[in-house]
């Protein structure tokens, strides 16, 4: 099993969610996050005053899927998150040793 964490622009989230469900992903977690990458935030102007916004708002989508499904999920996220502009996001992929469903105590892929 692998955990896929994708940090994406907020307005791309509905398309990503719909595509994940269409692929058969059983569940996902979404978090509102803030941060910066190479763009180092941005400068905004409000009522004539300029100020720096150090952290850019993003959404983090977290899914755990069987290893054989990971490449398809990553490709789908890239396809639906891509705008071609700076700040499209990042995807992190980690191995998961074990999953346990608390209610039933199922383990492994059955717990997903």
N, C-alpha and C positions, 0 to 999 in steps of 0.2 A: 504494500500500500504506500501511497505517497500523499503528502500534504502539499497543496498548491496554494500559495498566497499571492494574490495579484493586487497591486496598488494601482488604481485607475482613476481617471477623471470622473467626477460624480455623475455627469449627464450621460455617461456610457453604461452605467449600471443596469438600467432596464433591459438593454439589448443583451448584455452579458448574462443576466439572470435567465432570460427567456431561452437563450441558446444552451445554457447549462441544463435546464430542465428538459429541453428537446433531446439532449444527448443521453438523458437517463440518469443524471446525477441525482442522488437520493436526498441530499440536503446541502445547505450552504450556510455560512455565517458571514454577515456583513458588518463592518465596523466603520464609523466615521473617524478618519485619522487626519493628522496634519504633519507636514514635513517639507523638506526641500531636497532637491538633487542638484544637478549642475546649474539650474536656473537661479538658485539661491534666493528664492522668494521673488517679490516684485515690488515696484513702487506704485502707489495709488495717489490720486489727487482727490481730495474731498473739500469742497467749498473753498477752493483756491489754495489749500494747504497740502503740501506733499508729505507723505509718510510711507515708511517701509512696512510691508507685510512680510515678516520673516518666514512664516509657515504657510504653505499653500494647502487648502482643504482638498482631501482626496477620499476615496472609498477603498477599503480593503475587503476583498472577497476571499474567503478561506473555504476550501473544499478538500476532503480526503476521498481519494478514489483508488480502485485497484490499479496496480502498476501498469497493466496492459491498456488501461483507459487514459493514462496520464498524457501521452503525446497528443491525443485527439482533443482533450480538454484544453491543454496549453495552446494548441493551434486555434481553437475556437475563441479563446480569450483574446489572443493577439488580433484575430480578424475583427472582433467586435469592439475592442478597445482602441484600435488604431485610428488616429486622426492625421498623422503625418506632421504634427506640430510638437514642439518641445513640451515635455510634461505628460506624455502619453502613459508613462508609468513603468513599473517593473513587475516581473514574476519571479517568485522564489519557490524552489521545489526541494522538499525534504523527504527523507525516508521515514516511514512510521513503522515502529516495531510491533505495536499492539494497539488494538482498539477494543474497548469494553463498553457495551451498552449497559448502563446502570440498572435500568428497570428489569431486564430479563437475564442479565449476566452473560449474554451472548458475547463471543469474542471473534476477532478476525473479521473477514469480509462480511459475515452475517450481521455484524454489529453496525455496519454502515446503513 
